Every structure is written in C-alpha cells, then in structure tokens.
Amino acid sequence: MMLRDHTCLWSLFFLAAVIPEVHLQRNDHSVPPASEFSSEVQIYRPVMHPSESVPPIGTYLVGNSCIKATMGAEYIVTEKKKTWYFNLDPSRVRASGYCDKEAAVLSLTLPDNAASLQFTFKKEENIFYVNKLTVHVSPLPVCQGCANKTYSGLVVVDKLFAAPTGQSFKCKSENLLLMSSELRIKLVPLQVQAFTLPEGQYGKEVECWADFSKRAIPIIVGATVVGLVLIAVLTFLFIRDRRHSQGYDRL
C-alpha cells in the first residue's frame, strides 16, 4: 500500500514538472501556428524579375471544337522608372471559356487569380478575330518599399489576330501590346483558332504581317541587288560594244 502511494506521488510530481514545459513549447512565438503556415503556402503571388527571359510555350484548349491557342506570354511592368518581367507558367494555368455563334472567350488564370489573360473573339461572316484583350497581374511588391499592387489593362481593337473561319492565325514574331501606362503584354510565339476547330486541330495557317515582312524583305532586297548588278553589267557591255563599233566607223 505504501509502495502504491509513493508511486502515485512520483507520478503526480512528474506530470506537474512536464506539463508546464510542454505548455510553454506550444506557445513559443518562434514557431508559427499551423493555420498561419498553411495560409502562406496556399496563397500564390507572382514574382517579377528585373531581367527578361524567353516565356515557356503552352497550348490551351476550350472544348473539342471551340478555341485552341498556343503561346508564350510575358507580363512587363513599369514601376518607378524601372522595368520588371513575369512569364506565364503553363503548368499553373487554368484555361476556361465558351463559344457562341458569334462570340467566344478564352480565359487563362493563375491560382488565387494572381494573374489572368482573357481573349474575346468575334465571328463576322467568314472570318474571326480578337476584338478585346483583358489582362491583370497581382505580384509580390516589385521593389523594396513598393506597395502591394494589381496591374491591369484593357485593349479594345479592330480585328486583331484575324483569320478566315476554319484556319488559324500564326505569328512567330513578338506581339507587344500596351495595356496601360504601367503594363504591357508580350505574346511570342502565337497561334490561335476559334469557333471552327475540326477534331481539335489547327487549320491552314495564316501568316502575320511581321513574319511575312521578315521573310519577304530579304528576298525583295536580294532581288533588287541582283537587278541593279544586272543593269550595271548590261550597261557596261552596251557602252563597250558601242565604243568598239564607233572605232570601226572611224576606219
């Protein structure tokens, strides 16, 4: 009986000594509460970079025959006379949208709506095109002392990225669009098709003017140079033959 009493006393003493220590460890402010830690992990915020890099290319599909787009997208932010860059990561993008008879929408969104890129398409007779582009990005502050800020912009255009129905618009050259005084968006490369997309595959490609110029201008310049050289050679031969003929007349 005495042994049991001593054992109980030692047990109580041990618990009294250990429980306060455990209590103090759980309230140690150096270890963040689980709820705070999980909330920080779940919130996604883009990180802007001071140097530019090639954006990764992603392919996005809405329905089997609605919209298909392949592109690399770069957000360019100007803050305090400095430029910052952020590339859209295709592995994090959620693509959504819809197609009606004459209107269609493609929305590309990052987790927690940290950034988005939305194309509004219009169909008119036998062509389709983009007539509105909406974009926003909510990054971590781009510099020390800069406030949390959302950069956004809207561009309403007339027949941007146009192509005949059943064909795709393709541009390897960069498309740089001014969305606001602080935000630009660069799309490079870009291929898009809306409304009619048989079996989810692109139709015949319509080349953008920038690509055509890059391909055609060297050919035109080369042909011009060859033409000038040919004219110069023919002129030289004509003058030489004329001099020879004039010499024979004197004899």
C-alpha positions as CSV (number, residue, x, y, z in Angstrom):
1,M,0.0,0.0,0.0
2,M,2.8,2.4,0.9
3,L,4.6,1.5,-2.4
4,R,1.5,2.5,-4.4
5,D,1.2,5.8,-2.6
6,H,4.8,6.6,-3.3
7,T,4.3,5.6,-7.0
8,C,1.3,7.9,-7.2
9,L,3.2,10.8,-5.6
10,W,6.1,10.4,-8.0
11,S,3.7,10.2,-11.0
12,L,2.0,13.5,-9.9
13,F,5.3,15.2,-9.4
14,F,6.5,14.1,-12.8
15,L,3.3,15.3,-14.6
16,A,3.5,18.7,-12.8
17,A,7.1,19.1,-13.9
18,V,6.5,18.1,-17.5
19,I,3.1,19.6,-18.4
20,P,4.1,23.3,-17.9
21,E,7.2,22.7,-20.1
22,V,5.0,21.3,-22.8
23,H,2.6,24.2,-22.4
24,L,5.5,26.7,-22.9
25,Q,6.7,25.0,-26.1
26,R,3.3,25.2,-27.7
27,N,3.1,28.9,-27.1
28,D,6.7,29.6,-28.4
29,H,6.3,32.5,-30.8
30,S,9.3,31.3,-32.9
31,V,7.1,28.5,-34.3
32,P,4.2,29.8,-36.4
33,P,0.8,28.3,-35.8
34,A,-0.3,25.7,-38.3
35,S,-3.1,27.8,-39.7
36,E,-0.8,30.7,-40.4
37,F,1.8,28.4,-42.1
38,S,-0.8,26.8,-44.3
39,S,-2.4,30.1,-45.4
40,E,1.0,31.4,-46.6
41,V,1.6,28.3,-48.6
42,Q,-1.8,28.4,-50.3
43,I,-1.6,32.0,-51.5
44,Y,0.1,32.3,-54.8
45,R,1.8,35.5,-55.8
46,P,3.9,36.0,-59.0
47,V,7.4,37.2,-58.6
48,M,8.6,39.9,-61.0
49,H,12.2,39.8,-62.2
50,P,14.5,42.7,-63.3
51,S,15.7,40.8,-66.4
52,E,13.8,39.3,-69.3
53,S,13.7,35.6,-70.3
54,V,12.0,33.6,-73.0
55,P,8.5,32.7,-71.9
56,P,7.5,29.0,-71.8
57,I,5.0,28.0,-74.5
58,G,1.7,26.4,-73.5
59,T,-1.2,25.1,-75.5
60,Y,-4.7,25.8,-74.2
61,L,-8.0,24.3,-75.4
62,V,-11.6,25.1,-74.7
63,G,-13.9,22.3,-75.8
64,N,-13.1,20.0,-78.7
65,S,-14.1,22.4,-81.5
66,C,-14.2,25.8,-79.7
67,I,-10.9,27.5,-79.1
68,K,-7.3,26.4,-79.3
69,A,-4.3,28.7,-78.5
70,T,-0.6,28.1,-78.4
71,M,1.6,30.9,-77.0
72,G,4.2,32.2,-74.6
73,A,3.1,35.2,-72.5
74,E,5.2,37.7,-70.7
75,Y,3.9,40.5,-68.4
76,I,6.0,43.6,-68.4
77,V,5.5,46.1,-65.5
78,T,7.0,49.6,-65.3
79,E,7.3,50.8,-61.7
80,K,9.4,53.8,-60.5
81,K,11.0,54.1,-64.0
82,K,12.2,50.5,-63.8
83,T,11.0,47.5,-65.8
84,W,10.1,44.1,-64.3
85,Y,9.1,40.9,-66.1
86,F,7.0,37.8,-65.3
87,N,6.4,34.8,-67.6
88,L,3.1,33.0,-67.5
89,D,3.7,29.4,-66.4
90,P,1.6,27.0,-68.5
91,S,1.7,24.3,-65.7
92,R,-0.1,26.6,-63.3
93,V,-2.7,28.0,-65.8
94,R,-6.4,27.1,-65.7
95,A,-8.0,27.5,-69.2
96,S,-11.7,28.2,-69.4
97,G,-14.2,29.9,-71.8
98,Y,-17.0,29.3,-74.1
99,C,-18.2,29.7,-77.7
100,D,-21.4,31.1,-79.1
101,K,-22.3,31.6,-82.7
102,E,-20.7,35.0,-83.0
103,A,-18.7,35.4,-79.7
104,A,-16.1,33.3,-77.8
105,V,-13.9,33.8,-74.8
106,L,-10.6,32.2,-73.7
107,S,-9.6,32.9,-70.1
108,L,-6.1,31.9,-68.8
109,T,-5.9,32.2,-65.0
110,L,-3.3,31.5,-62.4
111,P,-4.1,30.2,-58.9
112,D,-5.7,32.6,-56.5
113,N,-6.5,34.8,-59.5
114,A,-2.9,36.1,-59.2
115,A,-2.8,36.8,-62.9
116,S,-5.1,36.4,-65.9
117,L,-5.2,36.9,-69.6
118,Q,-8.6,36.9,-71.4
119,F,-9.2,37.0,-75.2
120,T,-12.7,37.9,-76.5
121,F,-13.2,36.6,-80.1
122,K,-15.8,37.7,-82.6
123,K,-17.0,36.0,-85.7
124,E,-18.1,38.1,-88.7
125,E,-19.1,36.5,-92.0
126,N,-16.2,34.2,-92.9
127,I,-13.5,35.5,-90.6
128,F,-12.8,35.5,-86.8
129,Y,-10.6,37.9,-84.8
130,V,-9.9,39.2,-81.3
131,N,-11.7,42.4,-80.5
132,K,-10.9,42.7,-76.8
133,L,-8.0,41.7,-74.6
134,T,-8.1,41.9,-70.8
135,V,-5.1,41.3,-68.5
136,H,-4.1,41.7,-64.9
137,V,-1.3,40.6,-62.6
138,S,-1.0,40.9,-58.8
139,P,2.6,40.2,-58.0
140,L,4.7,40.5,-54.8
141,P,6.0,44.1,-54.4
142,V,8.5,44.6,-57.2
143,C,10.9,46.6,-55.1
144,Q,11.7,47.4,-51.5
145,G,9.3,50.0,-50.3
146,C,6.8,49.4,-53.1
147,A,3.2,48.7,-52.1
148,N,1.1,45.7,-52.9
149,K,-0.4,46.5,-56.3
150,T,-2.5,45.0,-59.0
151,Y,-1.6,46.0,-62.6
152,S,-4.4,45.7,-65.1
153,G,-5.3,46.8,-68.6
154,L,-7.9,46.5,-71.3
155,V,-7.4,46.9,-75.0
156,V,-10.3,47.1,-77.5
157,V,-9.0,46.6,-81.0
158,D,-10.4,46.2,-84.5
159,K,-9.8,42.7,-86.0
160,L,-6.6,41.7,-84.0
161,F,-5.2,38.2,-85.0
162,A,-7.7,37.8,-87.8
163,A,-8.0,34.7,-89.9
164,P,-10.7,33.0,-92.1
165,T,-13.0,30.7,-90.4
166,G,-11.6,27.2,-90.2
167,Q,-8.0,28.5,-90.4
168,S,-5.5,29.6,-87.7
169,F,-3.7,32.8,-87.1
170,K,0.0,32.2,-86.6
171,C,2.8,34.6,-85.7
172,K,6.4,33.7,-84.7
173,S,7.3,37.4,-84.3
174,E,6.5,39.0,-80.9
175,N,3.2,40.9,-80.4
176,L,3.8,43.6,-77.9
177,L,0.5,45.2,-76.6
178,L,0.3,48.3,-74.4
179,M,-2.4,47.5,-71.8
180,S,-1.9,50.6,-69.6
181,S,0.8,53.1,-68.7
182,E,2.3,50.6,-66.3
183,L,1.6,47.2,-68.0
184,R,2.4,45.6,-71.3
185,I,1.9,42.1,-72.5
186,K,4.1,40.2,-75.0
187,L,2.8,37.2,-76.8
188,V,5.5,35.2,-78.6
189,P,5.0,33.0,-80.5
190,L,1.3,32.9,-81.0
191,Q,-1.1,30.6,-82.8
192,V,-4.9,30.7,-82.3
193,Q,-8.1,29.5,-83.8
194,A,-11.7,29.9,-82.7
195,F,-15.3,28.8,-83.5
196,T,-14.3,26.1,-86.0
197,L,-11.7,23.6,-84.9
198,P,-12.2,20.2,-86.5
199,E,-11.1,17.4,-84.1
200,G,-9.2,19.9,-82.0
201,Q,-6.6,20.5,-84.7
202,Y,-5.4,23.8,-86.2
203,G,-6.5,24.5,-89.8
204,K,-4.4,26.1,-92.5
205,E,-2.0,28.8,-91.1
206,V,-2.5,32.5,-91.9
207,E,0.9,34.2,-91.6
208,C,1.1,37.5,-89.7
209,W,2.5,40.6,-91.4
210,A,5.6,40.7,-89.3
211,D,6.6,37.2,-90.3
212,F,5.8,37.9,-93.9
213,S,8.0,41.0,-93.8
214,K,10.9,39.2,-92.2
215,R,10.6,36.5,-94.9
216,A,9.8,38.8,-97.9
217,I,12.1,41.8,-97.3
218,P,15.4,39.8,-97.7
219,I,14.0,38.3,-100.9
220,I,13.0,41.7,-102.2
221,V,16.3,43.3,-101.2
222,G,18.2,40.4,-102.8
223,A,16.2,40.7,-106.0
224,T,16.8,44.4,-106.1
225,V,20.6,44.0,-105.6
226,V,20.6,41.3,-108.4
227,G,18.6,43.6,-110.6
228,L,21.0,46.6,-110.0
229,V,24.0,44.4,-110.7
230,L,22.4,43.0,-113.9
231,I,21.7,46.6,-115.1
232,A,25.2,47.6,-114.3
233,V,26.6,44.7,-116.3
234,L,24.3,45.3,-119.3
235,T,25.2,49.0,-119.3
236,F,28.9,48.2,-119.2
237,L,28.6,45.7,-122.1
238,F,26.4,48.2,-124.1
239,I,29.0,51.0,-123.7
240,R,31.9,48.7,-124.5
241,D,30.2,47.4,-127.7
242,R,29.3,51.0,-128.7
243,R,32.9,52.1,-128.3
244,H,34.1,49.2,-130.4
245,S,31.5,50.0,-133.1
246,Q,32.5,53.7,-133.1
247,G,36.1,52.7,-133.6
248,Y,35.3,50.7,-136.7
249,D,33.4,53.6,-138.2
250,R,36.5,55.8,-138.0
251,L,38.5,53.3,-140.0
